[in-house]
């Protein structure tokens, strides 16, 4: 039984409409569903929550324009128009940033955001996004930061130079907010270090990157093979809670027919994320009709665990409105099982143990320890929690 066959009508409408290309079969299924009674309030909420309003609205009008009730057509049209205006401003800002950085001799690869929408959907207005993500080389960070700040941005974290250097060694990106509050930029120099033991190699991504036409100029972009792995890992990191992350994978597969599936498989096996890739490809193919290359299908066909996890995503999280997506143990168990190698699973356990023992802001505020004694914070934490509860008890 396919993943889509178990969906309620509103969710099924969403999976048929959230794609750039409606084949005759999908269009006919969509028309059939639209001519049946639907909970349009729920369908509207799903479109907003999953970030696919523009794609869905376009396809609903194409498949059966008379089947969309007038009040909902007006609301969807307003959402799509507002999204197009927002994305236009974001795209203009992206180009301003890239032009300035490149003019200063700082190579930059935009990924996600408006660049992703334009490059794999063919339309910057097709996807919802919040911030602008830029990949720069680690050695260029300070120079890039000065350029970004000269354009009206301020660092979200106010750290000294030594603290910033320590941050750069352990984190993946640094956030800047424009003085107008309209734009957020994240400068990245690496991927997934805190999630996977073997990250996508930034140097290899730089070596394989391409330049593509974009808005009357050329723009650097990740090679499709690297981008597919990045999108699969990113969507899986969030347990595919939004259909837009599945759509990213589906549209990349649809748009890049010449993608080197063998190279993707080789890289996925090397990184230990073949199961993650299989989950993403399964969701993209069965929910959104993505054309998964034969070499990927053959290489991933036997991954039964991936299919079970894809079904879990669909039935347990993606379209449920009553689930606590922040519940720790379901999230922990899912990410523990996605890892194919025990050393990666042990690394994941170690990552959470480190988080559990790391001092929090509350711990530091409760008791300021000198650097050489910070190892005592895990001992101090129970005392801090007890004191807090005693104070709460007195207050009540």
N, C-alpha and C positions, 0 to 999 in steps of 0.2 A: 504494500500500500504506500502510495507516495505521501510525502510530508504535507502537501497542500490539500489532499483529499479529506483530511480530518479537521480542517479549519471551518469556523463558523462563516456564514455568508459574507459578513462585512470584512473579515480578515482576508477571505478569498478574493473579494473585489480589490482589496489593496494590493495583493500580490500580482494580480493580473494587470493592474493599472500602473504600478510603480516601475516602469521600464521605458526605455526610449523607443523601443520598436515593438509594435503589436502585430504579431503574425496573425493570419486568418483564423487559426484555431483559438488563440487567446482572445481575439476580438469577439468571436462568436460566444465563447464562454462568458465574457464580460457582459455582452448584451443580454444573455439569458439571465444572469444574476441581477442585472439592473432592472429587468422587467418583473422581478419578484419583490415581495415586501422586504424592505431593508430598514434597519435602525440607523437612520441618517445621522442622528446625534452621535452614536457610537462610531460610525464610519468617519465622521469629521474629526472626532477626538483622536482616532487612530492615525489619520493623515498627519495631524499636527505632531503627535507624539513621535511618529516614526520619520518625520522630516521629509515626506515625499509629496507634499501638497502640489507642487508645480507639475511633477510628472503625472500624478493621479488625475488632477483636474484636466490636463491636456488630453489624456486618454479617455476619460469619461465623456468628454465632449465629442471626441472623435468616434467612439464606439456607439453611443446612444445619447445624443444631445437632448432628446425630448424626455429621457427617463430620469434626468436629474431634476428634482423639485426646484422650483424657482428660488425660494429662500436660500437653499443650500448652494445653488449655482452662484448666486450673488455673493455669498460669504466666501466661497472657494475662489471666485474671481478676485475678490478684494485681497485675500491672502496671497494669491499668486502674484498680483500686481505689486503689493507691498514687498514681497520677497525679491522681485525683479529689481525694484528701486534700491533696496538694501544691498543686493549683490553687486549692482552697478557701482555703488559707492565703494564697496570693499575691493572690487576689481581695480578701480582707479587708484585706490590707495596702495594696493599691491604693486602696481606698475610704477608708482612714484617711488616706493621703497626700493624695488629691484633696480630701477634706473640709477638711483643715487648710489646704491651700494656697488653696483657694477662700475659706475663712473669713478668710484674711489678705489678700484682695483680689487674689490672683494667679490669673488664668485659666490653665487647664491642659487640654490635650488628651491623654488616654492613647491610645497607638497600639501595635500589636503586643501581646504578652502577654495577660493575662486579658481586657482590654477587647476585643481583636480576637477572641478565642475566643468570647466571649459575643455580640458584635454580628454576626458573620458566620456562626458555626456554631450560634448559638442555645444554646450550652452552654459555660460556662467550663471544663468538664472534657474538652472534645473535642480540645484541642490541647496539645502539649508546649511549654513556654516556660521560660526560665531567669530573665530579669530583667524589671523593670517600666520601660517607656519612656514618658517624659512630655515633651510639647512645651510649652515656655513661651516667652514673648517674650524676646528678647535683653535688653531693658531690665529684665526682672524677674529675671534670673539670680541676682544677689547676694541679693535678698530671698528668693527660692525656696530658695537654698542655706541660708540661716539657718534657715528652717522645716524643711527636710529634716534638718539637723544637730540641731535641737532634738528630733527624733523618734528619735534614737539612731543616726544615720548619720554616717560619716566619709568624707571625700574619699579616693578611691583614689590620686589623685596629690596629693602634698603640695607645693603650689606657693605661692610668695609672691603678694601681690596683683598686682604688676606682671607676674609670669610668668603668672598666671591670666588677666589681661586680654589678654596676647599669645596665649594658648592659645584664648581665646574668639574672637579675630579670625580664627583659622586652622582651628579644628576645628569639629565638629558637636555634640558632646555631652560631658558631664562625668559621671563615674561615682562613685557613693557606695555604700558597703557597710555594712549594718547591723551593729551590735555583736554580734548573735547569729550573724552569718554566714549567716543564713537568707534574706536578701533583698538584692538588688542593684538599685539605681535608677539610671537614666541620664536626666539632664536634657538635652534637646535644644532647640536653637533654630534649626536649619537642617537641610537634607537634601542629601547627595551632593555637596557642594562639591568634594571631592577626586576624585570619580569622573566628574562631568559638568561641562562648561563652563557650561551653562545649568541651574541647579538648579530644583527645585520651589520656588516663591516662598513663603516662610513667611507673608508678609503676606497674599498671596492665599488661602492655606489658612485663615488666621484669618478672613478676610472671608467665606469660603464655609462655614465649619464649622457643624455642626448640634448640637442637643441631643436626645438619645434616652433613653428609659426604660432604667434599668439598676439591678437589685437594689433596687427600691423608691424610686429617686430618678432624677434626670436626670444624664446624663454628656455632656460635650462629645465630639464625634467628628469626624473629617475627613469631608467630603462624599464620597459613594461614588466620584465621578469622580476626585477627588484620590487617594483610597485605592487605587483600581485602578492608577493610574500608579505610586504609591509601591510597591505590592506587586510589580508587574512589574519595576520597576527594582531593587528589593531582591533578588528571587529571581534575576534575571539577574546581579546583582553577584556572587552566589555560584555562578554557572553552574548553578543549579537542582539542586544536588547532593542536596537533600532533597525528597522528594515533598510534604512538608508545605507548602513554599513554592508549589508548583503548586496544592495544595489550597486555599490561601488565595485565590488568584485565582479558582479554580473556584467556591468557595462564595460569594464576593462576587458573581460573575456570576449564580449561582443565586438568591441571596437578593434582589438588587436588580434586579428585572425592569424597573423604570422608569429605570434608569441612562441618562444622556444620552450615548449613544455618540458623537454628533457632537461634543460638547464635549470628550470624551476624545481623539478623533482630532485635533481642532484643537490641543489642548494638546500632544499627543505630537509632532505635526509642528513646532510652535513650538520645542519643546525638543530636537528631533532624536532622539527615542527611539521613533519609530514602529516601527522594526525590533524593538526590545526589547519593545514592547507586542505585536507580532505573534508573537514567540517565546512569550511568556507565554500568549497566547490560544490558540495552536496546541497547546501542551502541555496546557492546561486542557481544551480541547475533545476532543482525541484520546486522552488518557490517562484523564481523569476525567469525560468526558461533559458538560462545562460548556456551558450554552446561551449562546453568544456572540451578542450582539445583531446583527441583520442589518446595521445601519449600520457596525458594526465589521468584520464579515465582508467587506462590499463594499469598505470602505476599505483593508483589509489583504490582500485576496485575492491581489494580484499580487506580494506580497513573497516571492519564491522563496528569496532568501537567508535569510530568517527560518525558512522550513521546513527548509532544509538544516541550519541551526544547531540547530533543535529536534531533528532526527534525530540530530545529532552529540551533543547532550546525552544523549539516551536511550541511544544505542548505546555511547558512549565513556565516560560518567561516571556517570550517575544510578544504574544498577543493577550496575555493575562493582564487584567487591570486591578486584580486584588492581591497581587503577590508583593512581598517585601523584597525588592531587588537588592537591598543593602544587607540582608541577612548573611551573617558571616559564614556559617558552615556550608550551606548550599554552594556559595561562591568558592569557598576553599576546596570543597570536594570536586567541583567541576574542573578547576584549574590544576588540581593535583592529578586527575585522570587524563588531562590533555597531554601531559608530559609522557613521552614514550620511554625515556631512559631513567633508571633509578637515580643516577647521579643528578639529573635535573629535578627529580622529585625531592631528593634530599636538599638540593639547593633551594627549592621553594620552601621547604620546611624551615631551613636556616634563615631565609629571608624574613619569614613571619616571626621567628624567634627573635631575630635582631630587632624587628619593629616593636615587639612586645617589651624588650628590655631597654630600648632607646629612651632617653629622657624626653619627656614632653615639656611644652611651655608651662603647664601647670606645675610640673615637678620643679622646674628651674625657678619659677616664681615663689614656690613654697620654701625652697632652700637653695641659696646660691652657693655652689661648691666650686672651689678652685679646680682648674683643669686636671690636675693630677689626682683628684678625688672623684671625678665624675662617674667612675665605675660603681660608686655607692648609690647612685640614683635608683636602681631596681630595689634596693633595700629600703630606701626612703619612701618610695611610692605607696606601699601599704599604709604607712604612717600618715601620709598626706591624705589618702582616701578616707581613713578612719577619722581624722580631724575634720574633714569636710562634712562627713555624715553626722558627727557630733554637733557641729554648728547648725546643720540643717535641722537636726532634732530639737535643738534649743529654740531655733527660730519658729518652729511650728508649735 
